[in-house]
Amino acid sequence: MMHEQDVVIALAQAIGQTGRYILILKLRGNERPLVADDCPLQHLAKLGQLAQEVQFVLRRTGPSLSEDAPSSVKAVPSYSSKEEVFRQILQQQKRLQDLEIQLQALEKETEVWEQERSSATVPSLNLHLADELEQRLRQNEAELMHSEHWEEQLQAEMDREQDLHRRLHQIHSVMNEHSYQIQELQARSAHVAQDIQLTARRQTSQQQEEALRPLRQELHNRLQQGEELETTLSQTQRELQAAEEIQQIFLWLFPNK
């Protein structure tokens, strides 16, 4: 079974590029970097229907350690057609880890650089460091925006789940009320039937039917309403279950959010 490291090697060779790379899992605008032991196919299997929305992105994080020297790349075995889908990954993005800590460290480094730049002479090395720091700051700011987007999506799913819970509570209340009304109608129907039996000698069968018709119609309507409520309840429970599954998947994919 292919792990993240095998996929990265295969893709880098497929596009003819050298350097250090990581593989990113993207879902609904959110990203998760995969480590060397992660298996992409296992992630897809766990996501179920959401696997259709998953994208894998190859990101170049820097040059290889032996890029300037002659090197030989070990032969990569051929993979099944299912795994060749990763050869379509062309984009590159940075690993998301400890963004807030990195930003604080970068801000401190930037302050030190600005103090050094204010002196009469600034070494060219500091200028290069400043450019690198500014680039890393921009990248981290962009990834923080992705993190905020994910938090908004998670909050929306939680709000939707709460709304479904409220709907379930309302449906249960209405069903209890209808059950009580149906029981009353059945009791009234039985009582009327007893009265009709007592006066059967003095009434015709047509009169008996006319006396029972309104109660039977009302009972039929109540039973029909009860069936409609049960259908609505079943649908709402399915929606709630789907919302809870999506929320659990997001929490599994992005546990640090």
Contacts in CASP RR format, 6 or more apart in sequence:
PFRMAT RR
TARGET T0000
AUTHOR 0000-0000-0000
METHOD contacts of the structure
MODEL  1
MMHEQDVVIALAQAIGQTGRYILILKLRGNERPLVADDCPLQHLAKLGQL
AQEVQFVLRRTGPSLSEDAPSSVKAVPSYSSKEEVFRQILQQQKRLQDLE
IQLQALEKETEVWEQERSSATVPSLNLHLADELEQRLRQNEAELMHSEHW
EEQLQAEMDREQDLHRRLHQIHSVMNEHSYQIQELQARSAHVAQDIQLTA
RRQTSQQQEEALRPLRQELHNRLQQGEELETTLSQTQRELQAAEEIQQIF
LWLFPNK
1 39 0 8 1.000
1 41 0 8 1.000
1 42 0 8 1.000
2 10 0 8 1.000
2 39 0 8 1.000
2 40 0 8 1.000
2 41 0 8 1.000
2 79 0 8 1.000
2 83 0 8 1.000
3 36 0 8 1.000
3 37 0 8 1.000
3 38 0 8 1.000
3 39 0 8 1.000
4 22 0 8 1.000
4 23 0 8 1.000
4 34 0 8 1.000
4 35 0 8 1.000
4 36 0 8 1.000
4 37 0 8 1.000
4 38 0 8 1.000
4 39 0 8 1.000
4 40 0 8 1.000
5 36 0 8 1.000
6 76 0 8 1.000
7 23 0 8 1.000
7 40 0 8 1.000
7 56 0 8 1.000
7 83 0 8 1.000
7 86 0 8 1.000
8 21 0 8 1.000
8 22 0 8 1.000
8 23 0 8 1.000
8 58 0 8 1.000
9 73 0 8 1.000
9 76 0 8 1.000
10 76 0 8 1.000
10 79 0 8 1.000
10 86 0 8 1.000
10 87 0 8 1.000
11 21 0 8 1.000
11 23 0 8 1.000
11 58 0 8 1.000
11 86 0 8 1.000
11 87 0 8 1.000
11 89 0 8 1.000
12 18 0 8 1.000
12 19 0 8 1.000
12 21 0 8 1.000
12 58 0 8 1.000
13 73 0 8 1.000
13 76 0 8 1.000
14 87 0 8 1.000
15 58 0 8 1.000
15 90 0 8 1.000
17 60 0 8 1.000
18 63 0 8 1.000
18 64 0 8 1.000
18 67 0 8 1.000
19 60 0 8 1.000
19 62 0 8 1.000
19 63 0 8 1.000
19 64 0 8 1.000
19 67 0 8 1.000
20 60 0 8 1.000
20 61 0 8 1.000
20 62 0 8 1.000
20 63 0 8 1.000
20 64 0 8 1.000
21 58 0 8 1.000
21 59 0 8 1.000
21 60 0 8 1.000
21 61 0 8 1.000
21 92 0 8 1.000
22 33 0 8 1.000
22 34 0 8 1.000
22 58 0 8 1.000
22 59 0 8 1.000
22 61 0 8 1.000
22 95 0 8 1.000
23 33 0 8 1.000
23 34 0 8 1.000
23 38 0 8 1.000
23 40 0 8 1.000
23 56 0 8 1.000
23 57 0 8 1.000
23 58 0 8 1.000
23 59 0 8 1.000
23 86 0 8 1.000
23 89 0 8 1.000
24 31 0 8 1.000
24 32 0 8 1.000
24 33 0 8 1.000
24 34 0 8 1.000
24 56 0 8 1.000
24 57 0 8 1.000
24 58 0 8 1.000
24 59 0 8 1.000
24 93 0 8 1.000
24 95 0 8 1.000
25 31 0 8 1.000
25 32 0 8 1.000
25 33 0 8 1.000
25 34 0 8 1.000
25 40 0 8 1.000
25 43 0 8 1.000
25 54 0 8 1.000
25 55 0 8 1.000
25 56 0 8 1.000
25 253 0 8 1.000
26 54 0 8 1.000
26 55 0 8 1.000
26 56 0 8 1.000
26 57 0 8 1.000
27 47 0 8 1.000
27 50 0 8 1.000
27 53 0 8 1.000
27 54 0 8 1.000
27 55 0 8 1.000
27 253 0 8 1.000
28 53 0 8 1.000
28 153 0 8 1.000
29 146 0 8 1.000
29 149 0 8 1.000
29 150 0 8 1.000
30 146 0 8 1.000
30 149 0 8 1.000
30 150 0 8 1.000
30 153 0 8 1.000
30 250 0 8 1.000
30 253 0 8 1.000
30 254 0 8 1.000
31 57 0 8 1.000
31 93 0 8 1.000
31 96 0 8 1.000
31 143 0 8 1.000
31 146 0 8 1.000
32 96 0 8 1.000
32 253 0 8 1.000
32 254 0 8 1.000
33 95 0 8 1.000
33 96 0 8 1.000
33 97 0 8 1.000
34 40 0 8 1.000
34 43 0 8 1.000
40 56 0 8 1.000
40 86 0 8 1.000
41 82 0 8 1.000
41 83 0 8 1.000
43 54 0 8 1.000
44 51 0 8 1.000
44 54 0 8 1.000
45 51 0 8 1.000
46 249 0 8 1.000
46 252 0 8 1.000
47 54 0 8 1.000
47 249 0 8 1.000
50 246 0 8 1.000
50 249 0 8 1.000
55 89 0 8 1.000
56 86 0 8 1.000
56 89 0 8 1.000
57 89 0 8 1.000
57 91 0 8 1.000
57 92 0 8 1.000
57 93 0 8 1.000
58 89 0 8 1.000
58 90 0 8 1.000
58 91 0 8 1.000
58 92 0 8 1.000
59 91 0 8 1.000
59 92 0 8 1.000
59 93 0 8 1.000
59 94 0 8 1.000
59 95 0 8 1.000
60 92 0 8 1.000
61 94 0 8 1.000
61 95 0 8 1.000
64 71 0 8 1.000
94 139 0 8 1.000
94 143 0 8 1.000
96 143 0 8 1.000
96 146 0 8 1.000
96 147 0 8 1.000
99 140 0 8 1.000
99 143 0 8 1.000
99 144 0 8 1.000
99 147 0 8 1.000
102 136 0 8 1.000
102 140 0 8 1.000
103 137 0 8 1.000
103 140 0 8 1.000
103 144 0 8 1.000
106 133 0 8 1.000
106 136 0 8 1.000
106 137 0 8 1.000
106 140 0 8 1.000
107 137 0 8 1.000
109 129 0 8 1.000
109 133 0 8 1.000
110 130 0 8 1.000
110 133 0 8 1.000
110 134 0 8 1.000
110 137 0 8 1.000
113 126 0 8 1.000
113 129 0 8 1.000
113 130 0 8 1.000
113 133 0 8 1.000
116 122 0 8 1.000
116 126 0 8 1.000
117 126 0 8 1.000
117 130 0 8 1.000
147 257 0 8 1.000
150 250 0 8 1.000
150 254 0 8 1.000
150 257 0 8 1.000
151 257 0 8 1.000
153 250 0 8 1.000
154 247 0 8 1.000
154 250 0 8 1.000
154 251 0 8 1.000
154 257 0 8 1.000
157 243 0 8 1.000
157 246 0 8 1.000
157 247 0 8 1.000
157 250 0 8 1.000
158 247 0 8 1.000
160 243 0 8 1.000
161 240 0 8 1.000
161 243 0 8 1.000
161 244 0 8 1.000
161 247 0 8 1.000
164 236 0 8 1.000
164 239 0 8 1.000
164 240 0 8 1.000
164 243 0 8 1.000
165 240 0 8 1.000
167 236 0 8 1.000
168 233 0 8 1.000
168 236 0 8 1.000
168 237 0 8 1.000
168 240 0 8 1.000
171 229 0 8 1.000
171 232 0 8 1.000
171 233 0 8 1.000
171 236 0 8 1.000
172 233 0 8 1.000
174 229 0 8 1.000
175 226 0 8 1.000
175 229 0 8 1.000
175 230 0 8 1.000
175 233 0 8 1.000
178 222 0 8 1.000
178 225 0 8 1.000
178 226 0 8 1.000
178 229 0 8 1.000
181 222 0 8 1.000
182 219 0 8 1.000
182 222 0 8 1.000
182 223 0 8 1.000
182 226 0 8 1.000
185 215 0 8 1.000
185 218 0 8 1.000
185 219 0 8 1.000
185 222 0 8 1.000
186 219 0 8 1.000
188 215 0 8 1.000
189 212 0 8 1.000
189 215 0 8 1.000
189 216 0 8 1.000
189 219 0 8 1.000
192 211 0 8 1.000
192 212 0 8 1.000
192 215 0 8 1.000
193 212 0 8 1.000
196 203 0 8 1.000
196 208 0 8 1.000
196 211 0 8 1.000
196 212 0 8 1.000
200 208 0 8 1.000
END
